[in-house]
Amino acid sequence: MLLLLETFFQGGELMSKRGGITRVAELSGLSPATVSRAFNGHPYVTPAVRKKVYDTAHRAGYVPPEYAGKRIVAIILHNVGSSFPLNGYRSDLLYELARACERHSLRMEMFLNSELALLEEQFIKVAIVFQNFLRPAQVKKMPYTRFIRINK
């Protein structure tokens, strides 16, 4: 599985901050200032414009500097309660996955199902889902994140 994860993190050169913002602005038809505001979470940027900026950045291969170089594997949990007890088999699986990620300089972060939008906002390329709770419509909303399902 780690070989598969490594392939998600291999890529070409990332654009520089200035060239990237300019390129994203050109491709999205927005001003560089608007693109910069969208990446910085400015309150005057509408959700529709922010989505347009992020979609364009993903397509162009631009990753903002605060996310560039971070190799994060997201672990998606449906519910931390009784539907996903962190003991026994699942605990062992998470432990071994964390050790393997550490050996390969990957960072592992856990997200709840309600936080899926953060995956693409944080330019996370791969997510591991331990249960079959994601609906196809949810996955389609995140075309730039790859999902690996375990125990489907």
N, C-alpha and C positions, 0 to 999 in steps of 0.2 A: 504494500500500500504506500510506503514512503517513496518508492520510486515513482509511483503515480503522482504523489504530491509534488515531488521535485519538478516534474514536467510542467506543472501549472505555474511554477515560479521562474522558469527559464524564459527569457525574452530578450528583446533587443534593447538598444539604448533608450533611455528615457529622455524626453525633451527637457531642456533647461526651464527654469521657472518662467523667465521672461518670454522665451520663444514658445513655451507651452501655452501660456495664457493668451498670447497673441494668436497662436494657431487655433486654439479652442474658440476664441472670439470670432475669428474669420469663419470657421466652419459652422458656428452656431448663429451667425448673423447678429451677434451682440457686441457691445463695446468691451474692450479689455477691462475697464473699470467694473462693469457689471459682472463679468466672469470672476474677477478677483473678489468682489463682494459676495458672490454666491459661494465661493470656496471658504470664505471667512465667516459665513453664517450671518451676514448682515440682515437685520430685521426687515429692511425695505425690499428685499428680494423675495418675490412670490414663490410659492412651492413649484409652480409650473416652470418658471424661469430656472430655478435651482435644478430641477429634474433635467431640463434641456441642457444645461451646462454640464452636469455630471454624465449624462448619456453621451454627449459630444466628446468629453474628455476620455471616457472609456473607449469609445470607438477610435479616437485619435492616438490612443496609447499614452496619454498624458496622466501622470500621477503627481498630485501636489506634493511638494517637498516634505510635508509632515507625515506622509504615508509612504514615500519612496524608500525603498530598501527594507521596509518592514515585511517580513515573510510570516504572515499570520494565518494560522489554520483555525477556522471558527468551528466550535462544537455547538450544535444547535440542540437545545433541550426543549421539549414541549412543555414540561411542567416540572418544577423541582420537587413537587409533592409526591404523592404515592404512585403516580404513573411512571416515574423514573427514579426508583430508589437507588441511591449511590452506595450500594453495597454488593458484595459477592462478585458475580461475573462482570457487571458493568463497571464497578469500581476498579477491578483488575484491568479491564480493557482501557479505561481512561488513564490509569497509571502507566501502562505499557506504551500507550500512544504518547503521553507526555514525555516519557523517557526517550522514545524514538525521535520525537520532534526536537528535543534538546540536542541530541547527537547530530542532527542535521541542521542546526541553527534555525529552526522554525519555532515561532512563538504560538502557543495554543491559547485561545480565548474562548470563553463560554458565553453564549447568547441564548436568551429565551426566544421562543417562537414569536412573541410579540415585538421583538427587536430586529426582525429580519431586514428592515429598511436600512439599518446601520451597516449591513455588510457592504453594500455598494457605495454608501457614503464614505466609508473608511477604506475603500478600494481593496477589500478582502477578496482574493481570487478563488479560494476554495473553502467549502464548509462540509463538515461531516455531520450527518443526521443519524442518530441512533435508533430512531423509531420511524415508522411509516406514517407520520402525521401531516407532512407537507402535501398540500393539494397542488396539482399541476398548475393551477392559476397563480398560486403563490410563487412557484418557481419561474414561471414565464415573466413575472414582473422583475426578475433579477437576471437578465441575460448575461451579465458579465461575471457572475459568480457560478462556479462549478460545484455541484453537490455530489457527495459520495454518501450513499445510504448503507448503513450497517443494520443487520437484523430486520431486513424488509420482509 
